[in-house]
Amino acid sequence: MKYFLLLIVRTYWFLIPKRKRRKCIFKKSCSKYVYDITLKKGGIEGLKALDFRIKNCRNSFEIFKNPFNEKIQMILPNQQIIDKEHISNDLIQNYYSKENDIYKTT
């Protein structure tokens, strides 16, 4: 199963150019994350990683500044909170530009 899952990911990379892939909300793309987990931990863990990313890499997330520690974080659809170092740079930049717009208008 491990090698089959690795083959699927590599085939995806081959068939769909990077510029045509959907943007990932995570710093490490979903396919790269699944590939790395599968390579290191095997097929079962790779499938779990795939399931996690499918369920959480959607539009139901929210980026926020934690009022207790002032860190930028993201809450996922499964209610897990992740820190800035795991969030896509594009989303972080978008958050800061929206935050700046809010401050400019008030």
C-alpha positions in Angstrom: 0.0 0.0 0.0 2.9 2.4 0.8 4.3 2.2 -2.7 0.9 2.5 -4.3 0.1 5.7 -2.4 3.6 7.1 -3.2 2.9 6.3 -6.9 -0.5 8.1 -6.8 1.1 11.3 -5.4 4.0 11.2 -7.9 1.5 10.7 -10.7 -0.5 13.7 -9.4 2.7 15.8 -9.4 3.5 14.6 -13.0 0.0 15.1 -14.4 -0.9 18.4 -12.8 1.6 21.2 -13.0 2.3 23.1 -9.9 0.7 26.3 -11.2 -2.6 24.6 -11.9 -2.9 23.0 -8.4 -5.2 24.4 -5.8 -3.4 26.5 -3.2 -3.0 24.8 0.1 -3.7 26.5 3.4 -0.7 24.8 5.0 2.9 25.7 4.5 3.7 22.2 3.3 1.4 21.3 0.5 -1.1 18.5 1.1 0.5 16.2 -1.5 4.0 16.8 -0.1 2.8 16.2 3.4 1.1 12.9 2.5 4.1 11.8 0.5 6.6 12.5 3.3 4.4 10.8 5.9 3.9 7.8 3.7 7.6 7.6 2.9 8.6 7.8 6.6 5.8 5.9 8.4 4.1 3.7 5.8 0.9 3.4 3.9 -1.5 3.3 6.8 -0.1 6.5 8.3 -0.1 8.0 4.8 -3.8 7.3 4.4 -4.4 8.9 7.8 -2.5 12.0 6.7 -4.5 12.1 3.5 -7.7 11.8 5.4 -6.7 14.6 7.8 -5.7 17.0 5.0 -8.9 16.3 3.0 -11.0 17.0 6.0 -9.1 20.1 7.0 -7.8 21.8 3.9 -11.0 23.5 3.0 -12.6 26.9 3.3 -13.9 26.3 6.9 -10.8 27.6 8.6 -10.2 30.9 10.4 -6.9 32.8 10.9 -6.8 34.9 14.0 -4.5 36.6 16.5 -4.6 34.8 19.8 -5.5 37.5 22.4 -3.5 35.7 25.1 -0.1 35.4 23.4 -0.5 37.7 20.4 0.5 34.8 18.0 -1.1 34.4 14.6 -2.9 31.0 14.5 -5.4 29.1 12.5 -8.4 27.0 13.7 -9.2 24.1 11.4 -12.6 22.6 10.7 -11.8 19.8 13.3 -11.2 22.6 15.9 -7.5 21.9 16.0 -5.4 25.1 16.3 -2.1 25.4 14.4 0.6 27.9 14.7 1.9 30.4 12.2 4.8 28.2 11.1 2.4 25.7 9.6 0.2 28.1 7.8 0.7 29.0 4.1 2.7 32.2 3.6 0.1 33.5 1.2 -2.6 33.2 3.9 -0.4 35.0 6.5 0.2 37.9 4.1 -3.5 38.1 3.2 -4.3 38.2 7.0 -1.8 41.0 7.6 -3.1 43.0 4.6 -6.7 42.6 5.8 -5.7 43.5 9.4 -3.9 46.7 8.0 -7.0 47.6 6.0 -9.1 47.3 9.2 -6.8 49.6 11.1 -6.7 52.1 8.2 -10.5 52.5 8.1 -11.0 53.0 11.9 
